[in-house]
Amino acid sequence: MRVNVISDVHGNAEDLARAGDGADALICLGDLVLFLDYHDHSRGIFPELFGIENADLIVELRTARRFDEARQLARRLWAELDMDRETAIEAAVRRQYAALFAAFPTPTYATYGNVDIPGLWHEYAAPGTTVLDGQRIELGGRVFGFVGGGLRTPMRTPYEISDEEYAAKVEALGEVDVLCSHIPPEVPDLTYDTVARRFERGSRALLDAIHRTRPRYALFGHVHQPLTRRMRIGRTECVNVGHFASTGRPWALEW
């Protein structure tokens, strides 16, 4: 049995169409949407609406952790736009989702990332794509549990939830062989992004579940350039399976 696993697709529909090659199934751990590419500021919803110069500026402010100034800039740009913010974002996200969901192979098992909009997924998911969040499935005799979304941050991305709500989803999984989430467990080496030069939010609930239930694997993405891509916590192999947008390569789990 082989399962290919990816995360942080961020608009890369071309490679997504080949992500399931050679595997019995594809698992996607979210962040399909590309709002702003921090490497190529011409790509994504933000520069489409506001231009590359403003994209350059907001990346500079966020990288410097000047989040209040970044929010002020964003508010000004949205106020100057000749359409409603929600309408503009939803239209752009729908265009991306149409291409991305069409690229998913069959079968695909997917959960949400922090930049995704869960309410739209079921409109685009074909019969061969199963969306899971706080739920589990069995593949080849192994139990896979899925926890989508991220925790609340100053970035205020679309699918951020409270620590309590997130922990309840983790608890609902019970014991699994493979723990699949968008964000990593709360371990400094796994949450630090070496290019953004900051710690992303990891989950204490995931870390507690790893210690308590000892899954064989904990798979996640979210941190694009992690200090450590792979480490062991007890018997659990923790693996960052992203950043698919830049690598275009899935991580393979075989047994």
N, C-alpha and C positions, 0 to 999 in steps of 0.2 A: 504493500500500500504506500502510495506517495501523495502527499498534500503539499502544494505550493502555497506559501504564505507571503502576503505583502501588506504594506501600510503606507500611508501618506502618498497617495497617487497624485494629488494636486494637478489634475488636468491632463495627465499623461495617458490619453486614450490609446495612442499608437502602441506603446509597449504593453498596456493592459490587455489588448486583444491577444497577445501571445503569452500572457502570464501563466496560463494554465497548461501550456504545452508540456507533455510528458507526465502529467500528474492525473490522479484519479479525481481530484477536486481542488478548487482554489478557495483560500480563505483571505478575505480582505478586512483589515482592521481600521478602515476609515480614513477620513480626510480626503474625500474625492475632490472637493471644490478647490479651485485655485483663486484665492482672493487677491494675493499679491506675491509674486515670486521675488524673494529677497536676493537672488543671484542675478536675475534678469528682470529689471524693473519695468520692462515693457509688456510683461505677461500678467494676465489676471484681470479680475473684475475692476479693481481700483484704477489701474492706468487706462482701462477702456473708458471709464467714466470721467477721470480727472486729469489724465495725461501723465507722461513719464516724469516731468519735473516735479510734480506734486508727489508722485510715487517715490522719487529719490529722497525728497524731504521727509516724508513720513517714516521711511525706513531709517533714515539718519536719527530721527527723534526717538523712535522705538529702540533702536540699538543702543542709544545712549541712556535708555531707561527714563526718558523725559516724557512719561506717559500723559501727563496733564496737557503738555504742549501739543502732543500728537492728537489728543482728543479735541482740543480747541481747533486745530487745523482741520480735522475731519468734520467737525460741526459746521465750520465756515464753508467748506466745500459742498457739503450736503445742502446747506441753506441756499447756495448759489445755483444748485442744479435745478433744471426746469421740470423735474418730475419727483414724485414721492419716493423717499428712500427705500421703503419696503418693496414698492413696486419695481424699482430699478434693480435691486438686489435679487429679488425673486426671478425676474425675467432672465437675468444673467446666469443665475444658478440653474434654472431650468434648461438653458441652452447647454450648459456643461453636463448636467445629469443625463440629458438625452443621448449624448455621445458616449458618456462613460458607461452607463448601464447597458447600452447596446453592445459594448465591447466585452462585457463579462462573459466568460465561458460557462458552460453547464457541466457539472453543478458548481455554483459559487455560494459560499456562506460568508455573510458580511455583517459588520457592525459599524456604528457611527463613530466618526471622529469629532473633535471639538469644533471644527469649522463647518461641519455638515448641518443640514436642516432636516431632521428626522421626519417631519410632517410631509415631505415631498417624496420620500424614498419609495413608498408603496405605489405611487403613481408610475414609477419608472422601472421597478424591479420586475423582470420577466419571470415566468414560471420556474425557470432553472436557477433563480437567485433567491436564497433564503436569508431574510434579515433577522438577526438575533441580537437581543440586548437583555442581559439578566436571565439568559436562557442557555440550555445545553442541548447537545446533540451527540449521537454516537457515530463514529466513522471507523470502519475497520476494526471494531472491537475496543476502540479507545473513546473515552468521553471528553468532549471539548466544551468548555464553558466560555461564554462571551459577555463582556462588559464594555458598553460603548460610552462615548462622550468623554469630557474632561472636567476638571474641577475649576472652581471660580478663580479668575486671575484679573489683573489690571487690563489685560488685552480685551476682555469681554467678548470673546468669540461666541458664535451662535449657540453651541450646545455645551454650555458649562452648567454644572449642577452642584448642589451642596454636597459637602463631605458625607452627610447623613444619608442622602438619597443614593449616592454612589455606593456607600458601604452596604446599604440594603440590597443592592443588585448583586454585589459580590457574595453576600451571605446567602442569597437565594440559590446560588449555584451548587452549594454543598461541595462534596469532594469530586474533583475532576482529574483526569490524566493530563490535560493540556488547558492551561488558563490563558485565554485570549482577551486582550484588552487594547484600547488605543493608547492610553498613557502607561508609563512604567510604574513599578512599585517604587515607593519612596526610599530610594537608595542614592546617595550623592553621585556616585560614579555613573549611574544609569540615567540620571536626570540632568546632568550638566552638559550644555551644548557648547562645544569648543569654538564654534564660529560666532554664534550670537553672544557668547561670553556671559551666559547667565544660566541659572538653574531653572528648568521647567518644573511644573508641578507634577509630582508623582503621588501615588496613592498609598497611604498608610494601611487602608483596608486590604489592598492587594498584598502588601508585604505581610500583614498579619495572617492572611489566608495561606500564603506560601509557607509560613512557619507552622501553621496549624494543620493544613491538609496535605502538604508535601506533594504537589503535582510533579509529574515528570518534567514538564516544561511550563514556563511562563513566557508568552510571546506578546510583543507590543511594538509600538512605533513612537510617534509624536516628537521625539528628540531627534532632529535631523542629523546632527553631527556629534554623537555622544562621545564622552570621554572613554567609556567602555561599552562595546557593543554586546559583549557576552560575559556572563559571570555565573558562578554557582552559589546558590543559597541553600545550604544543606544538600538535599538530594535533587533540588530543582535547578534545572538549567534555564537561566534567564537570557532571552535573546531579543535584541532589537532587530526587527525584520524590515525596517525602512532604511532609507528614504527612497521609495520607489520612483518618485518623480525624477530624481537625478540619476539613479542607477539603472532603472528599467529591468532589474533582475529580481525574481522572487527568491525567497529562502525555502529550501525543500526539507520536509520532514518525512522520513521513510521508516517503515517498520514492517 
